[in-house]
Amino acid sequence: MRRFLRENIGWKLLSLAIAAVLWYVVVGEPRYVASVSAPLEFRNVPRDLEISSEKPDTINLEMEGPAGQLDQQDLAGVSMVLDLGSIVKPGEQAFTLGQGSAKLPAGVSLIRAVPSQIRLRFERRLTREVPVRVRVTGTSDDGPEARNRSVVPPSLGIVGPESRVKQVEYAETDVIDLTGVTGEKVFHVGVFVADPQVRFESTPQVTVKVGPAKGRFAEGH
């Protein structure tokens, strides 16, 4: 027995030291709990579908791990990632937000996510052109101060969930103030649509030329 204990004593002591270190790392080091508001990210989004339902921008994650892994620098990269690769047609789908979807530092585990589930609705992506409506102030559209005005381009392409895009009748420019403007003037203005789930295909900006002549031209022409 003594001979067995003396054989390769160096290696045996090293193994014992390694085992002690591993025990401390796995069992001995205190574990702490921290909460963080993490962004919700999507992966493998279908090319021809859009999310039309409301979705949270962030998910509250309650995590457990070593103190050194729960400082603010390490938690800056935490996120909840949903893989949408299985979605192939329009409809509703529920997703459970668990450990498998969380992007966490090494050694940190997820206790719970709030909310723990979300339900998303998917629709076909639709693209279409809508006319641009010019908004002005400081003049009357039908009185003696009415101005000729033209807009280039007269329409812009929008894209988004099918049902939302179909509800958009027009896009509007920022308000153009014509107070004190007597001659011809050109304005470069931004354009927007009210629905936050609908976006423009290109830069939402148009050129509006206001002339001195009286009368009324149709908006967008």
Secondary structure, DSSP 8 states (H G I E B T S, - for coil): -HHHHHTTHHHHHHHHHHHHHHHIIIIIS-EEEEEEEEEEEEES--TTEEE-S---SEEEEEEEEEGGGSSHHHHTT-EEEEE-TT--SSEEEEEE--GGGEE--TT-EEEEEESSEEEEEEEEEEEEEEEEE--EESS-SSSTT---EEEESSEEEEEEEHHHHHH---EEE--EE-TT--S-EEEEEEEE-S-TT-EESS--EEEEEE-S--S---TT-
